[in-house]
Amino acid sequence: MRKEDPLCSPGVSRREFIAGSAAAGLLLCLGLNGRISHASGAELVEEFRYNAFLEIGRDGVIQITTPTTEMGQGIHNSLPQIIAEELGADWNDVQVVMPHADPGFVANSTGQQRTAGSEAVRVYYEQLRSVGASAREMLCSAAAARWGVPAAECVAAGSRVVHTGSGRELKFGELAAAAAALSVPEQPKKKSPAQFTLIGKHLPRKDISDKVSGKTVFGIDVALPEMLYAALRMPPQALGKVARFDPASVMSRPGVHAVVEVDGGVAVIADRFWRAKKSAEALDVEFTVDDVAGVSTPAMRETLRVLLDDDVAAVPFPNVDTQVKPAAYRPLDRAITDQAIDSATQVLEMVYEVPYLAHLTMEPMVCTALVTADSCHVWAPTQLPDGGRELAAELTGLPLSKVRLDVTFTGGGFGRKWEVDTLRQSVQAAKAVPGHPVKLIWTREQDVQHDFYRPGFMTRTRVALDDNGITGMHSRIAGQSVWRFQGKPQRPDMADPTVAALLVSDLYDFPGKYIDFVEAPWLLPVGLWRSVTLSQNAFFAESAIDEAAVALGRDPYEFRREMLAAHPRIVAVLDAAAEAADWYRERPAGRGVGIAVSQGFGSLCVQVADVVVDGDRLHIEKMTCALDCGTQIDPDTIHAQLEGGMIFGLSAALRGEITFTEGAVNESNFHDQRILRIDEMPEFVVVLMDSDESPGGVGEAGVPPVAPALANAIHAASGRRLRRLPLSAENITLA
């Protein structure tokens, strides 16, 4: 009997699980901390099931627990693939297990168990290689001892250990018990890239079969005995509060069990979600008018324009020095930049603008919690398992050891499920009906109107030019601080990096660079959005570079290439994108190509958009993307993520916009927050660069260049320079 995911088998009790595991015999369990259990299956469940990455049973089945959240980005496969590579496993023998919140799964480099910033492979790569390599050496040592030969003469491959001299072999399952009795190597020898047989290859995804058959358990699919459902009544204004509510107004309705105030609204708990939802809609409740009640989008835009002129309030931001490892901040000199602008033969001044954006995850916000007098169990599609578990302990007053959080598959995260607001509400609701699991579900309208939005920003960029190119660039950005809303400590002498970082790229070789930030006064709910600061700043920065090239009569691709000459790695990516897009092909009137460069998440990305413009009608023929993400775990997963990132970026650039009237969000669902449909898709071309560099992030790298490449292509095709997103705000529609 193999270990079952408690989500998939809610009817299997812990007692049944332990008994079944005892019957399975000994396992080799290697945890993040390197501990090995020598005990029976029953004891393994007690001690190792919750903080072990790798388990090998007598039957030869290799169970690998992925520590991070699978949101569609493929790390359910990629992280186990790293362990399996170093272990010498046959991929067909591997079973992947979903994680739960536990210190054993914390990444050594971050001190957290989280899924954000395209960092999963980056932060776990060496750590998981060590887990696999240690187990491999232990299995080889166990085999060598049985055969009476040196361990150096034994190799592991295909879930077997082979003695190179005699050809004798033993399966991993036959060695698991003996290997478990050995000490863990402190510095296991890892494979060289030339020895890889799994890393760099496309392997069948372990989650596809269940997803196709409908067996996969997403947050919305959790089903438990005696489950109740919670629906919310939320205020019309962002961050509104409950003034009063009357539980009696709905308690007599069929199926209603409880009505309880939670952070952000009132939860109605019933035996069916539809009954809970209709009762929440009928609830007698009043909400307070929050400080944002007077905030409306037209006035906000005018405020941002005024803030761009506020020299006193502007706070500087340094660029990241990519030549220093680890990355360090280097000051930018405003005096040099101002001097370049004052003495320039030509100065460009442009104002760019992007709107507030919702995350629009396919799976709406959902969480299930079960609270009893002495325990709390949470099932959540969350990007922050450890933080969510700690919050549940705080809300219930229980010690952390009495709180369990199981991570479900997640139907998209994009930064939205980094927030723990829904988890908070779910636990608060579950406390009102102890002993009953409560699944709390947001409607799509609530999801759109009570998001933690990517803030809207306005940027003014001044570019100094001479006959040789750019001599200086000053970009000032105005908008909300994400860090301030999140309550993070801020340095008074440095701008919020989630707002201002890479507003002027540090890769381009020109002398005068300066970035500063003026903070907007309102406090709308904001958070991190897919690609973080680059979601807006790649558009601002690469649009400005393109405008400079056009003003100088230079080819935008060649202009960038000259300024990037000191960085051959990004030049190679730039060249690959231009070649794949057939940059120099003659295009008739109304057709054009635009290019954009992005650095971030340990990866380098260049995209080219190929478009046709007829008046206000736009047809996107092709998007070409070249990426250097260092060592590739699975190229097919990378292709999928880049295509998905481009679709995500195109949807936002074309139509994405959240607007406010008196503090309330106007938009409510996919009819007014439309994403690209299948019949609107362009052709996608992806080029992956071979590299032995450390792995970089992929899930977010494909988003930032989309908008600037598209806007630059529209200019090339029509002569019309678009500086405001979405393009629908400029009356651009898809043909």
VENMO-V886141 format. One record per helix or strand of 2 or more residues. SS is the DSSP state (a for helix, b for strand). FROM is the first residue (numbers start at 1). LEN is the number of residues. Records with the same first field share a line. If there is no record, write none. Layout:
# VENMO-V886141
SS: FROM-LEN ; FROM-LEN
This chain:
# VENMO-V886141
a: 14-11 ; 41-7 ; 75-13 ; 91-3 ; 103-3 ; 120-28 ; 151-3 ; 172-9 ; 193-3 ; 208-6 ; 219-3 ; 248-4 ; 273-10 ; 291-4 ; 297-11 ; 334-9 ; 385-12 ; 400-3 ; 416-3 ; 421-11 ; 444-6 ; 482-5 ; 497-4 ; 534-18 ; 556-8 ; 568-13 ; 635-21 ; 678-3 ; 704-15 ; 727-4
b: 27-5 ; 52-6 ; 62-4 ; 94-4 ; 154-4 ; 160-4 ; 169-3 ; 228-7 ; 242-5 ; 256-7 ; 265-6 ; 284-4 ; 315-3 ; 319-3 ; 328-3 ; 346-9 ; 356-2 ; 366-6 ; 376-5 ; 403-5 ; 438-4 ; 453-2 ; 457-10 ; 469-11 ; 512-8 ; 591-10 ; 603-12 ; 617-12 ; 660-2 ; 664-2 ; 683-6 ; 733-2
